[in-house]
């Protein structure tokens, strides 16, 4: 008997589920690797310049690419390198630090963009595939599942604190350089933009949904997004049957952290408060809060209703302009 004798081929119905999983991941990688670039930038630092970067996803064949705001922070030009060996110069179109999204434009035409899906349809446990350029290695692929949805996590850029809202958490491995790359569902639809900005050892991605599509379109048109800032880190939580009966819904937003010196702290909001409404609108997830904190909310008094212990408490906060 040969030491390397091959086993008999499996018959119909013998296919392992892992084979189907492998084919799914391989199919997604094959379709998306050509449209995810390695993005290299140079930043001015004390005594000279330093190279940095991440990844970017083709947004339009006319030259637009989508990436993270922190990838292009402090720079306006760079180079995009694709897995087929082609490269192109890019320049910054616009960035929004709150959503950690940015758009850059290539000097040349690009491959046709991938399909973009809707992260609001994701469920915990769904298979996702991450494609990016960790350590500058174009077209690197990892896979996993959606671990959690609706996260709101703090991030630090230099000496400034900010929050990235409504992120997707995944166990797909993400490493330096993955930021700005694609998080895709099993049908190769881009449902998120990978981000390592939180730096807490989690796989995280900014979702592609109605809110972020609006942000991306505004960046393309205006180069920036005027956002209102409260300074809260939140997470969706279920409420008790009694509270659900009073509110008419079973989910609200628990405050995990209040940023020091923020409008939220000045208004008296506390860690552990559960936000149930803002300006009379129910809040059930981070995205519902994001929809309110847009241009028209800046400098205007906003009534926020929180559950503190067993009591409903109203506080007045005045969101201010978010500065990058």
C-alpha positions in Angstrom: 0.0 0.0 0.0 1.4 3.4 -1.0 2.1 5.7 1.9 0.3 8.5 -0.1 -2.6 6.5 -1.5 -5.5 8.7 -2.2 -8.9 7.9 -0.5 -11.9 7.3 -2.7 -13.7 10.3 -3.9 -16.8 11.0 -1.9 -20.1 10.0 -3.4 -23.2 12.1 -3.8 -24.4 13.5 -0.5 -21.1 12.9 1.2 -19.9 16.5 0.9 -18.8 17.9 4.2 -20.3 21.2 5.3 -16.8 22.6 5.6 -16.4 22.0 1.8 -19.4 24.2 1.2 -18.0 26.8 3.5 -14.7 26.7 1.8 -16.3 27.2 -1.6 -18.2 30.2 -0.3 -15.2 31.9 1.1 -13.2 31.1 -2.1 -15.9 32.5 -4.3 -16.2 35.7 -2.4 -12.4 36.1 -2.4 -12.2 35.5 -6.1 -14.8 38.2 -6.8 -13.6 40.8 -4.4 -9.8 40.6 -4.4 -9.5 42.5 -7.7 -11.5 45.5 -6.3 -9.7 45.9 -2.9 -6.5 47.8 -3.0 -3.6 48.4 -0.7 -3.5 52.1 0.1 -0.1 53.6 0.9 0.3 57.2 2.3 3.1 59.3 3.7 2.6 61.5 6.7 4.7 64.4 8.0 6.3 63.6 11.3 8.9 65.3 13.5 12.2 65.1 11.6 10.7 63.9 8.3 8.0 61.6 6.9 6.6 58.2 7.8 4.8 55.7 5.6 1.4 54.3 6.6 -1.8 53.1 5.0 -4.4 50.4 4.9 -6.9 49.2 2.3 -9.6 50.7 0.0 -12.6 49.3 -1.9 -13.5 50.4 -5.4 -16.6 52.6 -5.1 -17.0 53.6 -8.8 -15.3 52.7 -12.0 -14.8 56.4 -12.6 -12.1 56.5 -9.9 -13.6 56.6 -6.5 -12.5 54.3 -3.6 -13.9 53.9 -0.1 -11.6 53.6 2.9 -11.4 54.6 6.6 -11.0 58.2 7.7 -8.1 57.2 10.1 -6.2 55.6 7.2 -6.0 58.9 5.4 -5.8 61.2 8.4 -3.4 64.0 7.9 -2.7 63.3 4.3 -4.3 64.3 1.0 -2.5 62.0 -1.5 -1.3 58.4 -1.7 -0.9 55.3 -3.9 -3.4 52.5 -4.4 -1.9 49.1 -5.3 -4.1 46.3 -6.7 -3.6 42.5 -6.5 -3.0 42.3 -10.3 0.1 44.5 -9.9 -1.4 47.7 -11.2 -1.0 51.0 -9.2 -2.6 54.4 -9.3 -2.2 57.7 -7.6 -5.1 58.9 -5.4 -6.1 62.1 -3.6 -8.5 62.7 -0.8 -12.0 63.7 -1.7 -13.4 63.8 1.9 -13.4 62.1 5.3 -15.8 61.8 8.2 -14.1 60.9 11.5 -17.3 60.0 13.3 -18.2 57.2 10.9 -14.5 56.5 10.2 -15.3 56.7 6.5 -13.4 58.5 3.7 -13.4 58.6 -0.1 -10.4 59.0 -2.3 -10.2 59.5 -6.1 -7.9 57.7 -8.5 -6.2 59.5 -11.4 -7.2 56.5 -13.6 -10.3 54.4 -14.2 -10.8 51.4 -11.9 -12.3 48.0 -12.2 -16.1 47.8 -11.9 -17.1 48.1 -8.3 -18.5 45.2 -6.2 -22.1 45.0 -5.1 -22.8 46.8 -1.9 -25.3 45.2 0.5 -27.2 46.3 3.6 -25.6 45.5 6.9 -29.0 46.1 8.6 -30.0 42.6 7.3 -27.1 40.9 9.0 -27.7 38.6 11.9 -25.3 37.3 14.6 -23.8 34.1 13.2 -23.9 35.1 9.5 -20.7 34.1 7.6 -18.6 37.1 6.6 -15.3 37.4 4.6 -12.7 40.2 5.2 -10.4 41.2 2.4 -7.7 43.7 2.7 -3.9 44.3 2.8 -2.5 43.5 6.2 1.2 44.6 6.3 0.7 45.7 2.6 0.0 42.2 1.4 -2.7 42.9 -1.2 -5.7 40.5 -1.5 -5.3 38.8 1.9 -8.5 36.9 3.0 -9.9 35.9 6.4 -13.3 34.6 7.3 -15.5 34.2 10.3 -19.0 35.1 11.5 -20.8 38.2 12.7 -20.1 38.2 16.5 -22.3 41.2 17.4 -24.1 44.1 15.9 -24.7 47.7 16.9 -21.5 48.2 18.9 -20.4 51.7 19.8 -16.7 52.0 20.6 -14.3 54.8 21.5 -11.3 55.5 19.4 -8.3 57.7 19.8 -6.5 59.7 17.1 -3.5 61.5 18.5 -4.7 63.3 21.6 -8.4 63.5 20.4 -11.1 61.0 21.5 -13.9 60.1 19.2 -16.5 57.4 18.8 -17.2 55.0 16.0 -20.9 54.2 16.1 -22.9 51.1 15.1 -20.0 48.9 14.2 -20.1 45.2 13.2 -18.1 42.9 15.4 -16.6 39.8 13.7 -14.2 37.0 14.6 -12.6 37.2 11.2 -9.0 38.1 11.9 -8.1 41.7 11.1 -4.6 43.1 11.3 -2.8 46.4 10.7 -3.4 47.2 7.0 -6.9 45.6 6.9 -8.5 49.0 7.8 -10.4 50.3 4.8 -10.9 46.8 3.3 -14.1 45.0 2.5 -16.2 42.9 4.9 -18.5 40.9 2.6 -21.4 38.5 3.1 -21.6 35.0 1.6 -22.9 36.5 -1.7 -19.9 38.8 -2.1 -21.8 41.9 -1.3 -19.8 44.5 0.7 -21.6 45.0 4.0 -18.9 46.8 5.9 -15.6 48.6 5.8 -13.0 46.9 8.1 -11.5 49.1 10.8 -8.8 48.5 13.3 -9.2 52.0 14.8 -10.5 50.7 18.2 -7.3 48.8 18.9 -8.9 46.4 21.3 -8.2 43.1 19.6 -11.6 42.8 18.0 -12.5 42.5 14.4 -14.7 45.5 13.7 -16.3 47.0 10.6 -18.2 50.1 9.8 -21.6 49.0 8.3 -22.9 49.8 4.9 -26.5 50.8 5.4 -28.8 53.7 4.7 -27.0 56.0 7.1 -23.5 55.4 5.9 -24.6 55.5 2.2 -25.9 59.0 2.9 -22.5 59.9 4.5 -20.6 58.5 1.6 -22.7 60.4 -0.9 -22.2 63.6 1.1 -18.4 63.0 1.1 -18.4 62.6 -2.7 -20.5 65.8 -3.2 -19.2 68.1 -0.4 -16.0 66.6 0.9 -17.1 66.7 4.5 -20.1 65.9 6.7 -21.3 68.3 9.4 -22.2 66.2 12.4 -23.5 66.9 15.8 -21.5 65.4 18.7 -22.8 64.3 22.1 -19.8 62.2 23.4 -21.4 58.9 24.3 -20.3 55.3 24.0 -23.5 53.1 23.8 -24.7 49.6 23.3 -28.2 48.3 22.6 -29.7 46.4 25.5 -33.0 44.6 26.2 -35.3 46.2 28.7 -37.5 44.5 31.3 -41.0 43.4 30.6 -42.4 46.2 32.7 -40.4 48.9 30.9 -41.1 47.3 27.5 -44.8 47.6 28.3 -44.4 51.3 29.2 -42.2 52.1 26.1 -43.9 49.8 23.6 -40.5 48.3 22.5 -38.0 45.9 24.0 -34.7 47.6 23.2 -32.9 50.8 24.2 -29.4 52.2 24.4 -27.3 51.7 27.5 -24.5 54.4 28.1 -21.3 52.5 28.5 -19.1 55.6 28.7 -19.5 59.4 28.8 -16.6 61.3 27.2 -15.2 63.8 29.7 -16.0 67.5 28.8 -18.6 66.4 26.2 -22.1 67.8 25.8 -23.4 64.5 27.3 -21.4 65.0 30.5 -22.4 68.7 30.7 -26.1 67.6 30.4 -25.7 65.2 33.4 -25.9 61.9 31.5 -24.3 59.1 33.4 -22.7 55.8 32.7 -25.4 53.1 33.1 -28.3 55.4 32.0 -30.4 53.7 29.4 -31.5 56.1 26.6 -35.0 55.4 25.4 -35.6 58.6 23.3 -34.1 61.8 21.9 -36.3 64.6 20.7 -39.2 62.3 21.2 -37.8 59.7 18.8 -37.3 56.2 20.1 -33.7 55.0 20.2 -33.2 51.2 19.8 -29.7 51.1 18.4 -26.6 53.3 17.6 -27.9 54.0 14.1 -31.1 55.5 15.3 -29.0 58.0 17.4 -26.8 58.7 14.4 -29.7 59.7 12.3 -30.6 62.4 14.8 -27.0 63.8 15.2 -26.8 65.5 11.9 -26.3 69.1 10.8 -29.6 70.4 12.0 -29.0 69.2 15.6 -25.8 71.3 16.1 -26.2 73.9 18.8 -29.9 73.1 19.4 -31.3 72.0 22.7 -32.2 68.3 22.6 -34.4 66.5 25.1 -33.0 63.1 26.0 -35.1 60.6 28.0 -33.2 58.0 30.0 -34.1 55.2 32.3 -32.1 55.7 35.5 -32.8 52.9 37.9 -36.6 52.5 37.6 -37.3 56.2 36.8 -37.6 57.9 33.5 -35.6 61.1 33.6 -35.5 63.9 31.0 -32.2 65.9 30.4 -31.4 68.7 28.0 -28.2 68.4 26.0 -26.8 70.8 23.3 -24.9 68.8 20.7 -21.9 70.7 19.3 -20.2 70.5 15.9 -18.0 67.5 15.6 -14.5 68.6 14.7 -12.1 66.1 13.1 
